[in-house]
């Protein structure tokens, strides 16, 4: 059952690649700390969103075109077990990110946000120590070292552009877990702190200046669980809360040009739910299906992120041979409808019937 438990946990991580609330990407999972013995893994994911909308009549009625380019995610992890109680893990991921590219207009009238672009990239290296009190209770914690950088070009705000240089920040991770190995039960709660960045930012457009943009990537809480429900059958899932309502990217020049508006901000926190069932078919093969849900919060979304909630389904399988485990998964995401505004009380556009496809592969090796 232990190999099957590992495989289902990897499948859950592999199929959670789609854009979630805010600019969430990796989900900051730490599942590898529960692998047996010494362990290493490599994961790769590719996400293909299709996000388009139409301006309201008052803003020209033009179609936006697909404004969400494809993106990829890379993950690495290593766990070393000092003894049966103490272990250390090192995890590399890309926890946050954004890619926006509105196409140039091909007809008149043009969509108001045509040729607007934005990119945000974050990478993180997390070192975790886990201590097992006994077969049931354990605690884990450590340090996360993170980089953040961003660029944006917003022609519809008087030709505004901004380039924020890469900055590094440090946060922490704390958590605890309860396990019942005889029934493959595990419940793990993990808190990740916010991480503060001070980005040196060069702005042009309405105002040309260089300043420091302070950005705090949000604190979050992950609850992961699994339990055997029948012979060779596992129920697993997760609940992730992220404090997006406290997140803002507000460069000085952009605020001065827009009466104090932030370039990116969110009105609500986001809770993402996933639940799935895994089944071991034989000693080598297992499979799983999982469902995901993130509620729509309503109100206006940013023109740089015109989505609101999602529903998804993921399928995957794992092949195990000795210490090697290869997991592949695919997830279909129905993206929630959203409206945007240009700073007033009226809707500027409607984004409907959007979707994304995420695929991923993970290779793990225990020794």
C-alpha positions as CSV (number, residue, x, y, z in Angstrom):
1,X,0.0,0.0,0.0
2,X,2.9,2.4,0.6
3,X,3.9,2.5,-3.0
4,X,0.3,3.1,-4.0
5,X,0.0,6.0,-1.5
6,X,3.1,7.6,-2.9
7,X,1.8,7.3,-6.5
8,X,-1.6,8.8,-5.7
9,X,0.1,11.7,-3.9
10,X,2.3,12.4,-6.9
11,X,-0.6,12.2,-9.2
12,X,-2.5,14.8,-7.2
13,X,0.5,17.2,-7.5
14,X,1.1,16.5,-11.2
15,X,-2.5,17.3,-12.1
16,X,-2.7,20.6,-10.1
17,X,-0.9,22.7,-12.7
18,X,-3.6,25.0,-13.9
19,X,-3.8,28.7,-13.0
20,X,-5.6,29.1,-9.7
21,X,-6.7,32.2,-7.9
22,X,-4.5,35.3,-8.2
23,X,-1.2,34.3,-9.8
24,X,-0.9,30.9,-8.0
25,X,0.8,28.2,-10.0
26,X,2.6,25.4,-8.2
27,X,0.4,25.2,-5.0
28,X,3.6,25.0,-2.9
29,X,3.2,21.3,-2.3
30,X,5.5,19.5,0.1
31,X,4.4,15.9,-0.4
32,X,7.8,14.5,-1.1
33,X,8.7,14.8,2.6
34,X,6.4,11.8,3.2
35,X,8.2,9.6,0.8
36,X,9.8,6.4,2.2
37,X,13.6,6.5,2.6
38,X,15.9,8.7,0.5
39,X,14.1,10.1,-2.6
40,X,14.5,12.4,-5.6
41,X,12.0,13.7,-8.1
42,X,11.8,15.8,-11.3
43,X,8.5,17.2,-12.6
44,X,7.5,19.1,-15.7
45,X,4.2,20.6,-16.6
46,X,2.7,22.5,-19.5
47,X,-0.5,24.6,-19.4
48,X,-2.4,25.8,-22.5
49,X,-5.1,28.4,-21.5
50,X,-7.6,29.9,-23.9
51,X,-8.9,33.1,-22.5
52,X,-10.7,35.7,-24.6
53,X,-13.5,38.2,-24.2
54,X,-15.5,41.0,-25.8
55,X,-15.6,44.7,-25.0
56,X,-19.0,46.0,-23.9
57,X,-20.8,48.3,-26.4
58,X,-19.7,51.4,-24.5
59,X,-16.1,50.4,-25.0
60,X,-16.3,49.5,-28.7
61,X,-17.7,46.0,-28.7
62,X,-14.5,44.5,-30.1
63,X,-13.1,41.0,-29.4
64,X,-10.0,40.7,-27.3
65,X,-8.5,37.6,-28.9
66,X,-6.7,35.0,-26.8
67,X,-4.7,36.9,-24.2
68,X,-3.2,34.0,-22.2
69,X,-0.1,32.4,-23.7
70,X,1.0,28.9,-22.9
71,X,3.4,28.4,-20.0
72,X,5.5,25.6,-18.4
73,X,6.5,24.7,-14.9
74,X,9.5,22.9,-13.6
75,X,9.9,21.2,-10.2
76,X,12.8,19.5,-8.4
77,X,12.9,17.8,-5.1
78,X,15.3,15.8,-2.9
79,X,14.7,14.1,0.5
80,X,17.5,12.6,2.7
81,X,16.6,10.5,5.7
82,X,19.1,10.8,8.6
83,X,17.3,8.1,10.6
84,X,13.8,6.8,11.2
85,X,12.8,10.1,12.9
86,X,14.7,12.9,11.2
87,X,14.8,13.9,7.5
88,X,15.7,16.9,5.4
89,X,14.1,17.9,2.1
90,X,15.0,20.5,-0.6
91,X,12.3,21.6,-3.0
92,X,12.5,23.9,-6.1
93,X,9.3,25.2,-7.6
94,X,7.8,28.2,-9.4
95,X,5.1,29.2,-7.0
96,X,3.7,32.3,-8.7
97,X,3.6,33.6,-12.2
98,X,1.6,35.5,-14.9
99,X,1.8,35.7,-18.7
100,X,-0.4,38.2,-20.5
101,X,-0.3,39.1,-24.2
102,X,-3.3,40.7,-25.9
103,X,-2.9,40.3,-29.7
104,X,-2.8,43.3,-32.0
105,X,-6.2,44.2,-33.5
106,X,-7.1,42.7,-36.9
107,X,-10.3,44.7,-37.4
108,X,-11.8,48.1,-36.6
109,X,-12.8,48.9,-33.9
110,X,-9.9,47.6,-32.0
111,X,-10.1,46.0,-28.5
112,X,-9.1,48.7,-26.0
113,X,-6.3,46.5,-24.4
114,X,-4.7,45.4,-27.7
115,X,-0.9,44.7,-27.5
116,X,-0.9,45.0,-23.7
117,X,1.6,42.5,-22.2
118,X,2.7,41.5,-18.7
119,X,5.0,38.9,-17.3
120,X,5.6,37.9,-13.6
121,X,8.1,35.2,-12.6
122,X,8.8,33.7,-9.2
123,X,11.1,30.9,-8.3
124,X,11.6,29.4,-4.8
125,X,14.0,27.0,-3.0
126,X,12.6,25.5,0.2
127,X,14.6,23.6,2.8
128,X,12.5,21.6,5.2
129,X,13.2,19.5,8.2
130,X,10.7,16.8,9.4
131,X,10.8,15.2,12.8
132,X,8.6,12.1,13.6
133,X,7.6,11.7,17.2
134,X,6.3,8.2,16.5
135,X,4.4,6.4,13.8
136,X,1.5,8.8,14.1
137,X,2.7,12.4,14.7
138,X,5.3,14.5,13.0
139,X,6.2,18.2,12.5
140,X,7.9,19.9,9.7
141,X,9.3,23.4,9.0
142,X,12.0,25.4,7.3
143,X,13.0,28.3,5.2
144,X,11.9,29.4,1.7
145,X,14.2,31.6,-0.5
146,X,12.3,33.2,-3.3
147,X,13.0,35.5,-6.3
148,X,10.4,37.8,-8.0
149,X,10.6,39.9,-11.1
150,X,8.0,41.5,-13.5
151,X,7.5,43.6,-16.6
152,X,4.4,45.2,-18.0
153,X,3.3,47.3,-21.0
154,X,-0.2,48.8,-20.8
155,X,-0.8,51.0,-23.9
156,X,-4.4,51.8,-22.9
157,X,-3.0,53.7,-19.8
158,X,-1.3,56.5,-21.8
159,X,1.4,54.2,-23.1
160,X,2.5,53.0,-19.6
161,X,5.4,50.6,-19.2
162,X,7.2,49.2,-16.2
163,X,10.2,46.9,-15.6
164,X,10.8,45.6,-12.1
165,X,14.2,44.1,-11.5
166,X,14.6,40.7,-9.8
167,X,14.6,40.8,-6.0
168,X,15.1,38.1,-3.4
169,X,13.2,37.5,-0.2
170,X,13.0,34.9,2.6
171,X,10.0,33.4,4.3
172,X,9.2,30.3,6.4
173,X,7.2,27.2,6.4
174,X,5.6,25.4,9.4
175,X,3.4,22.3,9.6
176,X,2.3,19.1,11.3
177,X,0.9,15.8,10.2
178,X,-1.0,12.8,11.6
179,X,-0.7,9.4,10.1
180,X,-2.2,5.9,10.5
181,X,0.0,3.7,8.2
182,X,-2.3,0.6,8.6
183,X,-5.1,2.4,6.8
184,X,-3.0,4.7,4.6
185,X,-4.4,7.7,6.5
186,X,-2.5,11.0,6.5
187,X,-3.6,14.5,7.3
188,X,-1.0,17.3,6.9
189,X,-1.4,21.0,7.6
190,X,1.2,23.4,6.2
191,X,1.5,27.2,6.6
192,X,3.7,29.3,4.3
193,X,4.4,32.8,5.3
194,X,4.3,35.9,3.1
195,X,7.6,36.9,1.5
196,X,8.5,40.6,1.1
197,X,10.2,42.0,-2.0
198,X,11.5,45.4,-2.8
199,X,11.6,45.7,-6.6
200,X,13.6,48.4,-8.3
201,X,11.1,49.7,-10.9
202,X,11.7,51.8,-14.0
203,X,8.4,53.3,-15.3
204,X,7.6,55.3,-18.5
205,X,4.5,56.7,-20.1
206,X,2.4,59.2,-18.1
207,X,5.3,59.7,-15.7
208,X,8.9,58.6,-16.1
209,X,10.6,57.7,-12.9
210,X,12.5,55.0,-11.0
211,X,11.3,53.9,-7.6
212,X,10.9,50.9,-5.3
213,X,7.8,48.8,-5.6
214,X,7.1,46.8,-2.4
215,X,5.4,43.5,-3.1
216,X,4.5,40.8,-0.5
217,X,3.7,37.4,-2.0
218,X,0.8,36.1,0.1
219,X,0.7,33.8,3.1
220,X,-1.1,30.5,2.5
221,X,-2.4,27.4,4.3
222,X,-2.5,23.9,2.7
223,X,-4.5,21.0,4.2
224,X,-3.7,17.7,2.5
225,X,-5.4,14.4,3.3
226,X,-5.6,10.8,2.2
227,X,-7.1,7.6,3.5
228,X,-7.6,4.0,2.3
229,X,-11.4,3.4,1.8
230,X,-11.1,-0.2,0.4
231,X,-8.5,-2.7,-0.6
232,X,-6.2,-1.0,-3.1
233,X,-8.4,2.1,-3.2
234,X,-7.4,5.6,-1.8
235,X,-9.4,8.7,-1.2
236,X,-7.2,11.9,-1.4
237,X,-7.7,15.7,-1.6
238,X,-6.6,19.1,-0.5
239,X,-7.8,22.5,0.6
240,X,-5.6,25.5,-0.1
241,X,-6.3,29.0,1.2
242,X,-4.3,32.0,-0.1
243,X,-4.4,35.5,1.3
244,X,-4.9,37.3,-2.1
245,X,-6.9,40.2,-0.6
246,X,-3.6,41.5,0.9
247,X,-1.7,41.3,-2.3
248,X,-0.9,44.4,-4.4
249,X,1.5,45.4,-7.1
250,X,1.3,49.2,-7.0
251,X,4.2,51.0,-8.7
252,X,4.5,54.7,-7.8
253,X,4.1,56.1,-11.3
254,X,1.1,54.0,-12.1
255,X,-0.6,55.1,-8.9
256,X,0.0,58.7,-9.6
257,X,-1.3,58.4,-13.2
258,X,-4.5,56.5,-12.1
259,X,-5.6,58.2,-9.0
260,X,-4.1,55.6,-6.7
261,X,-5.0,52.4,-8.5
262,X,-2.8,49.3,-8.2
263,X,-1.5,47.6,-11.3
264,X,-2.6,44.3,-9.8
265,X,-4.7,43.6,-6.8
266,X,-7.5,41.2,-5.6
267,X,-10.6,41.9,-3.6
268,X,-11.0,38.4,-2.1
269,X,-9.0,35.6,-0.7
270,X,-9.1,32.3,-2.6
271,X,-9.8,28.8,-1.4
272,X,-9.1,25.9,-3.8
273,X,-10.6,22.4,-3.3
274,X,-9.4,19.1,-4.8
275,X,-10.7,15.6,-4.1
276,X,-9.9,12.4,-5.9
277,X,-10.0,8.6,-5.8
278,X,-7.0,6.4,-6.7
279,X,-6.9,2.7,-7.5
280,X,-4.0,0.3,-7.7
281,X,-4.6,-2.2,-10.6
282,X,-1.5,-4.4,-9.9
283,X,2.1,-4.1,-8.6
284,X,3.1,-1.8,-11.4
285,X,0.1,0.3,-12.4
286,X,-2.3,2.6,-10.6
287,X,-4.6,5.4,-11.7
288,X,-6.7,8.2,-10.3
289,X,-9.4,10.8,-11.1
290,X,-9.7,14.1,-9.2
291,X,-12.1,17.0,-9.2
292,X,-11.1,20.7,-8.5
293,X,-13.2,23.7,-7.5
294,X,-12.6,27.4,-6.9
295,X,-15.6,29.6,-6.5
296,X,-16.3,32.7,-8.5
297,X,-16.2,35.8,-6.3
298,X,-18.0,38.2,-8.6
299,X,-17.1,41.9,-9.0
300,X,-14.6,43.1,-11.5
301,X,-11.4,41.2,-12.4
302,X,-8.2,42.8,-13.6
303,X,-7.6,43.3,-17.3
304,X,-4.3,41.5,-16.7
305,X,-6.2,38.5,-15.2
306,X,-9.8,38.3,-16.5
307,X,-10.8,35.1,-14.8
308,X,-12.9,34.3,-11.8
309,X,-12.9,30.8,-10.3
310,X,-12.8,27.4,-12.1
311,X,-14.0,23.8,-12.1
312,X,-11.7,21.0,-13.3
313,X,-11.3,17.3,-13.7
314,X,-8.0,15.5,-13.8
315,X,-7.0,12.0,-14.9
316,X,-3.6,10.2,-14.5
317,X,-1.7,7.1,-14.1
318,X,1.5,5.9,-12.4
319,X,3.9,3.1,-13.4
320,X,6.1,1.8,-10.6
321,X,9.1,-0.5,-11.0
322,X,11.4,-1.0,-8.1
323,X,12.4,2.4,-6.8
324,X,11.3,4.2,-10.0
325,X,7.9,5.8,-10.3
326,X,6.7,7.7,-13.4
327,X,3.4,9.6,-13.2
328,X,1.6,11.4,-16.0
329,X,-1.6,13.4,-15.8
330,X,-3.9,15.7,-17.7
331,X,-6.4,18.2,-16.3
332,X,-9.3,20.1,-18.1
333,X,-10.2,23.4,-16.5
334,X,-13.4,25.3,-17.1
335,X,-12.5,28.9,-16.3
336,X,-15.1,31.0,-14.6
337,X,-16.7,34.0,-16.4
338,X,-15.4,37.5,-15.5
339,X,-16.0,41.1,-16.2
340,X,-13.3,43.9,-16.3
341,X,-13.5,47.6,-15.9
342,X,-11.3,50.6,-16.7
343,X,-11.5,52.1,-13.3
344,X,-15.1,53.2,-13.3
345,X,-18.4,51.5,-12.2
346,X,-19.2,50.2,-15.6
347,X,-18.1,46.9,-17.2
348,X,-15.6,47.3,-19.9
349,X,-15.6,43.7,-21.1
350,X,-17.0,40.2,-20.6
351,X,-14.9,37.1,-20.6
352,X,-16.9,33.9,-21.0
353,X,-16.6,30.2,-22.1
354,X,-12.9,30.0,-21.4
355,X,-10.8,26.9,-20.6
356,X,-7.3,25.5,-20.1
357,X,-5.6,22.1,-20.6
358,X,-2.8,21.1,-18.2
359,X,-0.5,18.1,-18.7
360,X,2.4,17.0,-16.5
361,X,4.9,14.3,-15.9
362,X,6.8,13.4,-12.8
363,X,9.7,10.9,-12.3
364,X,10.6,9.8,-8.8
365,X,13.3,7.6,-7.5
366,X,13.6,6.0,-4.0
367,X,16.8,4.5,-2.7
